[in-house]
């Protein structure tokens, strides 16, 4: 926002500030709820990605795919479950690429399950950890472990079986080619 103000671009500053305010409002509203409709999570992710693209001067493209049979307003998921993985895709995968990255987030109804994927074509978890460790000696990755613990508690409390899997992706030459996060939530 400061950069837009300094560049005497009040229109862009205003749009950025408006999106940022909507993002903060969504995050605060969602933090008060245990479960939210898929539509709220998608809206939060979309705003977050638009802001990140503005902030980072478009270092990635993104796409949010939603199964047409999925009722976004009725199907519920734990609040702020997907957004941290989208943030990780940018901060730990895409940020270290020399060329433009790509992030695909998908929500699909698969029988009695909501399947969610966050996939990036970043540098991969191992390389990202090496680069983070070299840049910041005190670096410790905690977000995935916190989400796993949150899901463990939620599964125990609600007697559900929400699953989370983080998969390292490789190209045909065996070189790291990104990360895919798969989340599976039972639909009630």
N, C-alpha and C positions, 0 to 999 in steps of 0.2 A: 504494500500500500504506500509506504514511504517512497519507493522508487517511482511510482506513478505520480505522486505529488511533486517530487523533485523534477520530474520530466514535464511538469505542467500539463498533465493529462488527467484532469479531474473526472472525465467520463469513465475512464478505466479504473481510476481509484474508487469511484462510487460503486461501480459494478463489483469490483473485487471485495470492497467492504460489505456490500449487501450479501454477497455469497458467503463471506466469512461469518457474518452475523447469523445467517440461516444455518450454517454448519454448527456453530456453537449452540444455537437454540435447539437443533436436533439432538446434539450430543447430550445436552443437559436434560431434555425431555426423556430421551431414551435411558439415561442413567437412573431415572426414577422407576423404571419398569424392568421386571425380570424378563418378560416376553413382549415382543413387538411384532406387528405385521411385516411381512416381507417388503411391502411397499416403503415402509419407513427406512429399513436398512438400505434398500436400493437408492432412495433419495439421498441419504447421508453419504453413501459411497460415491454417487454421481457428483455431488457438490464437492466432496473432498478431492476427487480426481481432477475436476475442472480447476480448482484452486491450486493444486499441485502443478498442473500444467502451466498455469499462469506464472506461478512462482519460479518454476524451474525452466521457463522458456521452452516449453514443449519438447521434453526429452523422450516422451513416449506417447504412443497412441493407446487408446483403451476402448473396450467394447463391453457392454453389459447385456448379456443375453438372458431372456426370460421366457420359459416355456409358456406357450399360449394357453395351455390348459391349467396353469397355475393361477389360482385366485389370490392375488397379491394382498388383498385386504383381509382375507380370512386366515390364510396359512400363517402361523406364528413361528418365530425363532427367538433364541436368546438375544437380548439387546446387545448391540455392538460386538457381535460375534465375528462378522466377516471383515469389517473395516480394518482391524489391526493387521490382517494378512495382506490386504491391499497396500497398506502403508509399508509393511515389510518388503513387498514386491518392489516398491519404488526405492526405499532407503537401502536395501541390502542386495538387490539384484540389478535393477535398471540403472541406478545412479552410477554404477561402476562400468557400464558399457561404453564403448567408444562410439557406437552407432545408436540410432533411435531404438528404443525398446517398445515392447508391446505387452499389454496386460489384458487378459480376457477373464471376465467374471461371469459365471453362468448359474442360473437357478432353474432346476428342472424337477418336475414331479415324476417320480418313478414308483408307480404303485402306491404304497402307503408310506413312501419316503420322500423327503425333500432333499435332493442332492445339490450341493453347492460346490463350485470349483472356482479357485482363484489360480490362474496360471500366468506366469511371466516367462519371458525369454532372456532373463538376466544372466548374470555370471555364475549363478549357482550358490548354494549355501556354503560349501567348503571355501570357495574363492572369496566370497563376501566376508566370511569370518576371518580369513587371513588378512584381507585388506583392512577390515575394522581393527583387528588386533595390532596391526602395524601402525595405524594412524592414531589409535587411542589405546594406550597400555592398560587402562582400567576398564576396557570394554567387556561387558557381559550381556549376552542376549537373554531376555527374560520373558518377552511377551508371549511366545508360544507356550512356555511352561506355565505361565499364569492362566492362559486360556484352557490348557489341559486340566489344571487343577479346578478351575471354575466349572468345566464340564463334568468332572468327576463328582463334584459336590451337587451340581444340578441333576445329574443322572441318579444319584443316590436319593435325593430329595423327592424327585418326581417319578422315580422308577421307570425312567426312559433309558434308551440306549442311543444317545447322540455320539457319533464317532467322528474322529479327526485323524487324518493321515496326511503327512507331509512327504512328498515324493520328489526326489532329485531327478531332473530330466537330463538326458544326454543325446547328442546327435549321433549320426551313424558312425562317426569316428571315435566315439566314446568320450568326447569332450563335453563338459558341463554346458547345458543349453537352457538353464532356467529351473524353475521350481513350480510344482503343482500342489495346492492344498485342496484336499477333498473332505467335505463335511457332509455327514448324513444325519438327518433329523427325522424321527418318526412324526407322521402327520396324524393329528387326532381328528 
